[in-house]
Amino acid sequence: MALDAAYSALAGARVQVNAWQAREAELVHAVTAIAGAISGRGAASSRVSELPFREVAAEIGGVLRVSDRTAQRLMGSSVTLVEEFPATLRRFVRAGSRVGMCM
């Protein structure tokens, strides 16, 4: 019986992790969108226009204690999830979801 309880608790923890990751994706997406708006106001040079994204990646990396490259990957994954798969995102957030999320 102890194993059944442990498995049940583990499944419940996964539901909470999925909801947390979905919320993180929403927040990273929001910050990425702000960087995109700032980038659109800048110079036409691609080097200059990518600076807001680099800055945001560095800030996200600092907040989440991950590398800039990992933050950039999170930014890209978040944009894809939020903009291209909103129903999937809602499924991750929904209570009781057993669908796994890997970001």
Secondary structure, DSSP 4 states (H G I P E B T S, - for coil): -HHHHHHHHHHHHHHHHHHHHHHHHHHHHHHHHHHHHHHHHS-S-HHHHTHHHHHHHHHHHHHHT--HHHHHHHHHHHHIIIII-HHHHHHHHSTT-------
